[in-house]
Amino acid sequence: MFKSYDKNWFIELDESFKHTTHLGNNTTMPVLGNRSVRFQEEGITQIVSGVYFLLELTNNLLSMGQLQEKHLVIIIKEGTCKIYHSHKGKIVDTKMTVNQMFVVHAILKSLLRKCLKAEGGEFGGLMA
């Protein structure tokens, strides 16, 4: 499960979803919504669904166990973590930090929509 503290990462957010989630060391936090986030990592756009919105987090978190439940393959070897999707291939390749974390340098992927308009010509108006 991806957990995010930043509402801007969500392409959809159901704020009526309320829950409590458990983090390590017996810590619990309120979930203030869930849905999907869209980000870019190593030039590839990813969409992750079922993401919890936790305002009290200081970093976005990704659960390895829940990635495995989605049938992704995770290989951790010699200080490197690689995550593979059955159709897309390798989607993450990252090194372990000094505090034994694997950091994914994701970039928020904007959802700006573009509308193109053409005028004139034999149709005399909008064309798709």
C-alpha positions in Angstrom: 0.0 0.0 0.0 1.3 3.4 -0.9 0.6 5.9 1.9 0.9 9.6 1.2 0.8 12.8 3.3 0.4 15.1 0.3 -3.1 15.5 -1.2 -1.6 16.9 -4.4 -0.3 13.4 -5.4 -3.9 12.1 -5.7 -5.6 12.0 -9.1 -8.7 10.8 -7.3 -9.4 11.1 -3.5 -12.4 9.8 -1.6 -12.3 11.8 1.6 -15.4 10.0 2.9 -13.2 6.9 3.4 -12.1 6.9 7.1 -9.9 4.2 8.6 -7.0 3.7 11.0 -3.7 2.2 9.8 -0.9 0.6 11.7 2.7 1.6 11.1 5.7 -0.1 12.7 6.4 0.1 16.4 2.7 0.0 17.4 2.0 3.5 15.9 -1.5 4.1 14.4 -2.6 7.0 12.2 -6.0 8.1 11.0 -6.7 7.6 7.3 -8.4 10.7 5.9 -9.2 9.2 2.4 -8.0 6.9 -0.3 -7.9 6.4 -4.1 -5.2 6.7 -6.8 -1.9 8.5 -7.2 0.0 9.2 -10.4 3.8 9.7 -10.4 6.8 9.3 -12.6 9.9 7.3 -11.7 12.8 6.9 -14.1 10.7 8.5 -16.9 7.9 5.9 -16.5 4.5 7.1 -15.4 2.9 4.8 -12.7 -0.6 4.8 -11.3 -1.1 3.2 -7.9 -4.6 2.5 -6.6 -5.8 1.9 -3.1 -3.5 4.7 -1.7 -4.2 5.9 1.9 -4.1 9.6 2.6 -2.4 10.1 6.0 -1.9 13.8 6.8 0.4 13.0 9.8 3.1 11.2 7.7 6.3 13.0 6.9 7.2 10.8 3.9 5.3 8.7 1.4 5.5 5.0 2.2 5.2 1.9 0.0 4.4 -1.5 1.5 6.4 -4.3 0.1 3.9 -6.9 1.3 1.0 -5.2 -0.5 3.0 -4.9 -3.6 3.6 -8.7 -3.5 -0.2 -9.1 -3.1 -0.6 -7.3 -6.4 1.7 -9.9 -8.0 4.7 -7.6 -8.4 8.1 -9.3 -8.0 10.5 -7.7 -5.5 14.2 -8.6 -5.4 16.4 -7.2 -2.6 20.0 -8.1 -3.1 23.4 -6.5 -2.2 21.8 -3.2 -1.1 19.6 -2.8 -4.1 15.8 -3.2 -4.4 14.2 -3.9 -7.8 10.5 -4.2 -8.4 9.1 -5.8 -11.5 5.7 -5.8 -13.1 4.7 -8.9 -15.2 3.9 -6.8 -18.3 5.8 -3.6 -17.9 9.1 -5.1 -16.7 11.3 -3.3 -14.2 9.5 -0.4 -12.6 11.8 0.5 -9.7 15.5 0.1 -9.2 16.9 1.8 -6.1 19.8 1.5 -3.6 19.6 1.2 0.1 20.3 4.4 2.1 22.5 4.5 5.3 19.4 4.2 7.5 18.4 1.0 5.6 15.6 2.5 3.6 14.9 2.1 -0.1 14.1 5.5 -1.5 12.1 5.9 -4.8 12.8 9.3 -6.3 9.3 9.8 -7.8 8.1 13.0 -9.4 4.5 14.2 -9.1 2.9 13.7 -12.5 0.7 16.6 -13.4 -2.8 15.9 -14.8 -3.1 19.1 -16.7 -5.6 18.4 -19.5 -5.1 20.0 -22.9 -7.9 21.0 -25.1 -7.1 21.7 -28.7 -9.4 23.8 -30.9 -9.4 24.3 -34.6 -11.5 26.9 -36.4 -12.4 27.5 -40.0 -12.0 25.1 -42.8 -15.0 23.5 -44.5 -16.5 22.5 -41.1 -16.6 26.2 -40.0 -16.3 25.3 -36.3 -14.8 23.0 -33.8 -13.1 19.8 -35.0 -12.0 16.9 -32.9 
